[in-house]
Amino acid sequence: MKRRSIALQLAVWLSAAMLVFWLGGAAISSLVLRSELEQAFDETLRQSAFRLLPLANQEVGDDRGRRRDAIPRMEFDDSNRGPGRKGPPPRAIGPSREAFTYIVYDAAGTVRVRAEDAPTVLPALPAADGFFSVDGRRAYKSTDRRSGLGIVVLETTDARSAALWGAIAGLLWPLAALLPLVALGIWLAVRIALKPVERLSHDVALRNGANLAPLNDDDQPAELAPIAREIEGLLERLRAAMDAERTFAASSAHELRTPIAGALAQTQRLARELGEHASAPRLKEIESALRGLSELAERLLQLSRLEAGFARGEEVVDLAPVLALVVRDFEMQSTTAPRVRFEADADADLRHRINPDAFAIAVRNLINNALLHGAADGDVVVESGPGPMVRVRNHGAVLAADVVARLSERFTRGATRASGSGLGLAVVDTIMQQTGGRLILSSPATGWTDGFEATLLLDPQAPVDRRRSVD
């Protein structure tokens, strides 16, 4: 199952919250801006009416004087003056270049002066001076009480709406441009803030059965320090339990070795004394059980030493003499000498940072495992090299891949009737893990059509030699 990222969730939610707050702030600013724009445009209409009305009074007065002096007097039809009424048409002062236009009318409602882009018909006017709407646009009415002339100033464009939407766009465009950058900044800030979590996770991941050192919580933030302390307490309890287990296993194995060896010696002596007695087969079974118990005690003692870090070495040592000494021990025993064969490659490099005793235990376990579980009359070939590698091969039945993959687990055995504790390969695998090497198991053996092979790779990065040969 894919795990959700805290950093990603925080970045997304913080960015979404910032977007909501920014939009809310933009909405509030737009309302305030709209109110201010309404007041500004209304004031423009009102000031325009106040400035134009005196000019219209003067224009109408001059027009009346010119008509009185004119001979002959001319009359014009004017539909705005009502039926049967005659008079001059309204004068157009000139085109309006502003965002508004105007109409000047007299007390009778006759249009006297208007801008060229003004309506020819006087719109319906309110009774009192002030603001009103004409076809959805703002207008202002003002009347001169002395002359009876009135003026209506009307907006002719959507400048009011255009200014408002322009201001809103000015608020939103920076959001669209900056939101990705802000989201990236939030993501980086969250990642930096979560660095202590990554350090704590890395420190915990380094802890295992061989490393139960306390965690360093000195540089942890206040939120993570309690977690680090609880994990440290858990590691301390686990360390105490494992120490007790190791002590018990080591003490038990050590204490059992002497009585088991004594019981085994007495059993062998009794078998010789009884000779061909009817109870001799039962003594053989007892002897076999005691040998298995002795081997189990030996393996438990090895594991307890390994779990205490016994295999790790401080200095690089040459393991070739150690390997030769272990093989020589088997070659000197009458029961194993005919079967064990040692081959050393000229390019072998067995220098490694490992305890020589631990390496000897690993090689001895591999040879014992090959002798015990291989073909009864088959050879056991021990090879060193090429490179940092030791290989032990034996003849026998081919094992399935899933069985081979589990053989290095504790108390795991293949389909064999031979005696054993199921700990030999587990001990070897533990030794290699502690020293930075690898145990590689395969079946059939390299160059053979049957058998089993165990390879100690001292350098895990070195290639494994798979040259095929037939013995």
TORKOL-446700 format. One line per field, with one value per residue (C-alpha): residue number from 1; z, y, x. Coordinates in steps of 0.25 Angstrom, whole numbers, plus 5000, padded with zeros to 4 digits. Layout:
REM TORKOL-446700
num <- c(NUM  ...) $
z <- c(Z  ...) $
y <- c(Y  ...) $
x <- c(X  ...) $
//
This chain:
REM TORKOL-446700
num <- c(1  2  3  4  5  6  7  8  9  10  11  12  13  14  15  16  17  18  19  20  21  22  23  24  25  26  27  28  29  30  31  32  33  34  35  36  37  38  39  40  41  42  43  44  45  46  47  48  49  50  51  52  53  54  55  56  57  58  59  60  61  62  63  64  65  66  67  68  69  70  71  72  73  74  75  76  77  78  79  80  81  82  83  84  85  86  87  88  89  90  91  92  93  94  95  96  97  98  99  100  101  102  103  104  105  106  107  108  109  110  111  112  113  114  115  116  117  118  119  120  121  122  123  124  125  126  127  128  129  130  131  132  133  134  135  136  137  138  139  140  141  142  143  144  145  146  147  148  149  150  151  152  153  154  155  156  157  158  159  160  161  162  163  164  165  166  167  168  169  170  171  172  173  174  175  176  177  178  179  180  181  182  183  184  185  186  187  188  189  190  191  192  193  194  195  196  197  198  199  200  201  202  203  204  205  206  207  208  209  210  211  212  213  214  215  216  217  218  219  220  221  222  223  224  225  226  227  228  229  230  231  232  233  234  235  236  237  238  239  240  241  242  243  244  245  246  247  248  249  250  251  252  253  254  255  256  257  258  259  260  261  262  263  264  265  266  267  268  269  270  271  272  273  274  275  276  277  278  279  280  281  282  283  284  285  286  287  288  289  290  291  292  293  294  295  296  297  298  299  300  301  302  303  304  305  306  307  308  309  310  311  312  313  314  315  316  317  318  319  320  321  322  323  324  325  326  327  328  329  330  331  332  333  334  335  336  337  338  339  340  341  342  343  344  345  346  347  348  349  350  351  352  353  354  355  356  357  358  359  360  361  362  363  364  365  366  367  368  369  370  371  372  373  374  375  376  377  378  379  380  381  382  383  384  385  386  387  388  389  390  391  392  393  394  395  396  397  398  399  400  401  402  403  404  405  406  407  408  409  410  411  412  413  414  415  416  417  418  419  420  421  422  423  424  425  426  427  428  429  430  431  432  433  434  435  436  437  438  439  440  441  442  443  444  445  446  447  448  449  450  451  452  453  454  455  456  457  458  459  460  461  462  463  464  465  466  467  468  469  470  471) $
z <- c(5000  4996  5008  5009  5010  5022  5014  5002  5010  5018  5005  4999  5010  5013  4999  4998  5011  5006  4993  5001  5010  4998  4990  5003  5004  4990  4991  5003  4996  4984  4992  4998  4985  4979  4989  4987  4972  4973  4982  4973  4960  4967  4971  4957  4952  4963  4961  4946  4948  4957  4946  4934  4939  4940  4926  4921  4928  4921  4908  4909  4913  4901  4892  4897  4895  4880  4878  4883  4873  4861  4850  4845  4857  4853  4860  4860  4863  4875  4879  4893  4896  4894  4884  4877  4884  4875  4879  4875  4875  4886  4884  4884  4891  4885  4886  4900  4901  4915  4920  4922  4914  4919  4915  4920  4921  4925  4935  4925  4922  4908  4905  4903  4902  4900  4896  4883  4888  4898  4896  4888  4898  4912  4921  4932  4944  4959  4966  4975  4971  4973  4967  4959  4948  4933  4926  4937  4937  4947  4945  4953  4953  4958  4957  4957  4965  4960  4945  4946  4937  4941  4936  4935  4934  4930  4929  4914  4916  4925  4931  4945  4943  4935  4946  4956  4948  4945  4960  4963  4952  4958  4971  4965  4954  4965  4972  4959  4957  4971  4975  4969  4975  4989  4988  4984  4996  5006  5001  5003  5017  5021  5015  5023  5036  5034  5033  5048  5045  5034  5043  5054  5044  5039  5053  5056  5043  5047  5060  5059  5067  5066  5068  5080  5083  5089  5080  5080  5084  5087  5074  5073  5073  5085  5077  5074  5087  5094  5083  5082  5098  5097  5086  5094  5106  5097  5091  5106  5110  5097  5100  5114  5109  5098  5108  5117  5106  5101  5115  5118  5104  5106  5121  5117  5106  5113  5125  5117  5109  5121  5125  5111  5108  5120  5117  5102  5107  5117  5106  5097  5108  5111  5096  5096  5108  5103  5090  5082  5093  5089  5095  5086  5075  5086  5091  5077  5077  5091  5086  5073  5082  5091  5079  5073  5087  5088  5074  5078  5090  5082  5072  5083  5089  5075  5073  5087  5084  5070  5075  5084  5072  5073  5058  5055  5054  5056  5046  5033  5034  5024  5025  5015  5027  5035  5023  5021  5036  5036  5024  5029  5042  5033  5025  5037  5042  5036  5034  5026  5020  5007  5004  5006  4995  4996  4983  4984  4973  4970  4969  4983  4992  5006  5013  5021  5034  5042  5054  5050  5060  5054  5040  5044  5050  5037  5029  5038  5039  5023  5022  5033  5026  5013  5019  5027  5016  5004  4997  5006  4997  4989  4990  4997  4990  4997  4988  4991  4980  4970  4978  4992  4991  4998  4992  4998  4988  4991  4983  4986  4981  4975  4985  4980  4980  4991  5000  4997  5000  5014  5018  5025  5034  5048  5051  5036  5029  5016  5012  5019  5029  5034  5048  5051  5058  5046  5052  5044  5032  5041  5049  5036  5030  5044  5043  5029  5032  5044  5035  5023  5014  5008  5008  4995  4994  4981  4976  4967  4970  4960  4949  4954  4950  4965  4978  4987  4988  4999  4995  5005  4998  5007  4998  4995  4983  4976  4965  4968  4959  4951  4942  4939  4941  4941  4952) $
y <- c(5000  5014  5022  5037  5047  5057  5067  5066  5067  5079  5086  5084  5088  5100  5105  5102  5110  5121  5121  5122  5133  5141  5140  5144  5156  5159  5158  5168  5177  5177  5181  5192  5196  5196  5205  5215  5214  5217  5229  5234  5233  5238  5250  5252  5252  5262  5272  5271  5275  5287  5292  5290  5296  5311  5309  5304  5316  5326  5319  5319  5334  5337  5330  5337  5350  5347  5343  5356  5364  5355  5360  5353  5344  5329  5318  5303  5291  5284  5271  5272  5285  5278  5279  5292  5299  5306  5310  5308  5294  5290  5294  5284  5290  5280  5265  5260  5253  5248  5236  5244  5252  5263  5269  5283  5286  5297  5297  5292  5280  5285  5281  5294  5289  5275  5268  5262  5248  5251  5245  5253  5250  5254  5242  5240  5249  5247  5259  5262  5265  5254  5241  5231  5221  5221  5208  5202  5213  5224  5238  5251  5262  5276  5289  5304  5310  5324  5321  5308  5301  5287  5277  5262  5256  5242  5232  5227  5216  5204  5211  5208  5193  5193  5200  5190  5178  5183  5185  5171  5165  5173  5166  5152  5152  5152  5140  5132  5136  5134  5122  5112  5119  5120  5105  5102  5110  5103  5090  5093  5099  5086  5077  5085  5085  5070  5067  5063  5053  5047  5047  5040  5030  5027  5025  5015  5008  5006  4998  4983  4971  4975  4990  4994  5007  5018  5029  5043  5052  5064  5071  5066  5077  5077  5069  5058  5057  5049  5039  5038  5036  5025  5018  5019  5012  5001  4999  4998  4988  4980  4981  4976  4964  4960  4961  4952  4942  4942  4940  4929  4922  4923  4918  4907  4902  4904  4896  4885  4882  4875  4866  4863  4860  4851  4844  4842  4836  4826  4822  4819  4811  4803  4800  4794  4786  4780  4777  4769  4770  4772  4786  4790  4797  4805  4810  4814  4822  4828  4832  4838  4847  4851  4855  4863  4870  4873  4879  4887  4892  4896  4904  4911  4915  4920  4928  4935  4939  4944  4952  4959  4964  4953  4952  4967  4970  4982  4979  4973  4959  4949  4937  4928  4921  4920  4913  4903  4900  4896  4888  4881  4877  4869  4863  4857  4850  4836  4837  4850  4850  4842  4852  4866  4872  4886  4895  4909  4918  4927  4939  4937  4949  4945  4958  4963  4970  4958  4951  4938  4929  4934  4931  4917  4914  4918  4909  4898  4898  4898  4886  4879  4882  4877  4864  4862  4865  4862  4848  4838  4835  4848  4858  4871  4881  4894  4905  4918  4929  4935  4948  4949  4936  4923  4912  4898  4888  4875  4864  4860  4863  4876  4885  4893  4908  4912  4902  4908  4922  4917  4909  4921  4923  4917  4903  4901  4888  4882  4869  4860  4849  4853  4858  4873  4885  4894  4905  4903  4911  4921  4923  4925  4935  4943  4943  4949  4959  4964  4965  4972  4959  4950  4936  4931  4917  4910  4896  4889  4893  4901  4891  4880  4874  4871  4875  4888  4900  4910  4922  4932  4945  4954  4966  4967  4976  4966  4958  4943  4934  4924  4917  4904  4892  4877  4869) $
x <- c(5000  5005  5008  5003  5014  5012  5021  5012  4999  5004  5008  4995  4986  4995  4994  4979  4978  4986  4978  4965  4970  4975  4962  4955  4964  4962  4947  4947  4956  4947  4935  4943  4948  4935  4929  4941  4939  4924  4927  4938  4929  4917  4925  4930  4915  4911  4923  4921  4906  4910  4920  4912  4899  4904  4910  4896  4889  4899  4897  4882  4882  4891  4882  4869  4876  4880  4865  4860  4869  4866  4857  4849  4846  4847  4839  4843  4835  4840  4834  4840  4831  4818  4807  4805  4817  4827  4841  4856  4862  4871  4885  4897  4909  4918  4922  4925  4939  4936  4930  4917  4907  4897  4884  4879  4864  4855  4844  4834  4842  4847  4861  4869  4884  4889  4902  4903  4903  4892  4878  4868  4857  4858  4857  4847  4853  4851  4844  4856  4870  4880  4885  4876  4878  4875  4875  4884  4894  4896  4891  4890  4879  4882  4872  4875  4864  4866  4866  4857  4867  4871  4882  4883  4897  4897  4908  4911  4921  4923  4936  4931  4930  4942  4950  4944  4948  4961  4964  4959  4968  4980  4977  4975  4986  4998  4991  4991  5006  5011  5003  5012  5024  5017  5014  5028  5033  5023  5028  5042  5039  5032  5043  5053  5044  5043  5058  5058  5048  5056  5069  5061  5055  5070  5075  5064  5066  5081  5077  5076  5080  5095  5093  5084  5092  5084  5078  5083  5071  5079  5077  5062  5051  5041  5031  5040  5048  5038  5037  5052  5052  5041  5049  5062  5054  5049  5063  5068  5058  5061  5076  5074  5065  5075  5087  5079  5076  5090  5095  5085  5089  5104  5103  5094  5102  5115  5109  5104  5116  5123  5112  5108  5123  5123  5110  5115  5128  5121  5111  5123  5130  5117  5115  5129  5127  5113  5119  5108  5098  5084  5083  5095  5086  5079  5092  5095  5083  5086  5100  5094  5085  5096  5105  5093  5091  5106  5106  5093  5100  5113  5104  5096  5110  5114  5102  5103  5117  5113  5101  5111  5119  5129  5131  5135  5150  5158  5169  5170  5176  5181  5171  5178  5186  5173  5166  5178  5178  5163  5164  5177  5169  5158  5169  5176  5163  5162  5147  5147  5161  5157  5146  5151  5159  5165  5168  5175  5174  5186  5178  5171  5171  5166  5170  5158  5154  5149  5152  5160  5153  5140  5145  5150  5136  5129  5138  5137  5122  5121  5130  5123  5109  5115  5120  5107  5097  5104  5105  5111  5123  5124  5135  5135  5143  5148  5153  5159  5158  5159  5158  5152  5144  5143  5134  5130  5123  5118  5110  5096  5082  5078  5070  5058  5060  5050  5057  5071  5066  5062  5074  5081  5069  5071  5066  5063  5067  5065  5059  5070  5070  5084  5085  5087  5082  5078  5088  5100  5097  5090  5103  5111  5101  5102  5117  5117  5106  5114  5127  5121  5122  5111  5107  5102  5095  5092  5088  5093  5108  5116  5121  5113  5099  5096  5100  5100  5109  5112  5121  5127  5128  5137  5135  5120  5123  5132  5127  5124  5132  5123  5133  5127  5136  5133  5140) $
//
